[in-house]
Amino acid sequence: MRFSAIAIISAVVAVASAQTEGYPFTPNGECVAACLVKAGTGLFPNFSSDPNSPYFIESLSYAHDRGTPKYTAFMTASGMCIGGCPKEEQDHYLADNEAKSDWYAANKDTYQSGSGDSPAPTPESAASSAVVAKGLVGAAALMGAIALF
């Protein structure tokens, strides 16, 4: 009985982790973040730096789809602004940029419409996914507590 509870908990946690695997980077400094949002919203009104936003992946495409007109426009606008930010913030932004590009390349297809049978995410579906994932984590914690007794 204890083994099956542990196996179930492990499976639930694995599913929840896969569904909630987040954006593993620390936020940019205040000045750099403001520059990115200003440049992004100037090109894409729904631009968002919030990993929970249904527009997050599309927003990242402006900073990481190299060689595209939107990338060039975004990097020009944001770069002009970031040049006036504190050096520590610029260094932090530059240190993470390549890893962020790699993360975007590895994760962008998961969120795009038209790939497979998955529809484009909507605010409602994103919220539903978050609620399901939180519920799974809660269920795993509850089952773990029960298994201890």
N, C-alpha and C positions, 0 to 999 in steps of 0.2 A: 504494500500500500504506500509506504513512504517513497519507494523508488518511483512508482508511477506518478506521485504528486510532484516529485522533483523533475521528472521528465516533462510533465505538463507545464510546470513553471518555466523550465528552460525554453520550451517551444514558444510559450506566450511571450516571454521576454525577448526572444530572438525576433519574433514577428513585430513586436512593438518597437524594438530598436531599429529594425529595417525601415519601418514606416516613419519613424521620427528622426532618422539620421539627419542631423542638422548641418548647418553651415559652420564648420569647425574653426572659424577665425575670430579673433578679437576685433571689436569695432574699431573703425578709424577714429582718429582724434576729431575734435569738434570742428575745426576749420576745414580739414580735408573732407570730412563727411558732408559738410555744408556745400563745399565745391562740387562734390560728386552729385548730390541731389539737385543743385542748381543746373548743372550741365545736363543731367539726365532728364529733368522735367522740361527743360527747354526743347528737348528732342522727342520725348515720349511722355505725355501728360500723366500716365499712370506709373511712371518710374518709381521704384521703391527699393530701399536698401534693407527692408525688413524681410528676413528669411521666411517669415510666415505669410507674406503677401502672395497672392496668386500671380502677381506681376514680377516677382523677384527674379526668376530665371530669365524672363525676357529683358528685364532691366540689366542683368549681368551681361547679356549679349552685347550691349553697347560698349562695355569695357573689355570684353574678351573675344569677340568675333573679329579677330585681326584680319585686316585687308578688306573690310567692308566699308562702305561710305558712312554708315552710322558709327562704326568704331573710330574712324578718322575724325568725324565731327565731334564725338564725345571726348576723345582724348585731347583734341585741340582746345575745346572749351574748358574741360576740367583742368588740363595742364596749365593754362594761363592763370587760373584761379589758385591752384595748389602751390604755384611758385611763390605766392605771398603768405603761405602758411608757415608756422614754426618748423624749423629743421627736424625736430624730433618726430613731428607728425609726418613729414615727408618721408623720413627714413622708415618709419613703421609701414606706411603705405607701400613703399617700394620693396621692402623686405618680404611682404606677403603677396605681392602682385602675381608673381609667377605661380605660386602654389594655388592662388585663387583661380588663375586661368586653367590650371590642371584640373581643379575641382569642378569648374564649370564644364570643361570638355567631357569629364567623366559622368556628369549628372544632367546635362541639358536635355538629352533625349527622353529622359524619364518624364519630363514636364511638358514636352511639346505635343501639340495636337497633330493628328495626322500620322503619328507613328504607332503602328499596331491598332488595336481597337480602343485605345484610351482617348476619351474626349479631352478637350482643353479644360484645365482646371478653372473653376469658378470660385468666387469667394465662399459660396455655400459648400462646395465640395471640399475645399481646403479646410474649412471649419469642421466639417464632418470627419475628415481624416484625423484631424487633431483630437477631436473628442473620442474617436474610436481608439486611437493610440493611447491616450491618457487612460481610458477605461481598461485597456489591456494591461497597462503597467499597474494600475490599481488592483486588478484581478490577480495579477501575479504576486503582488505584495500580500494580498489577503490569503492566497493559497499558501504562500510561504509561511505566514503566521500560523495558519491552521496545521500545516505539516509539522511545525515545531511541537505541537501539543499532542 
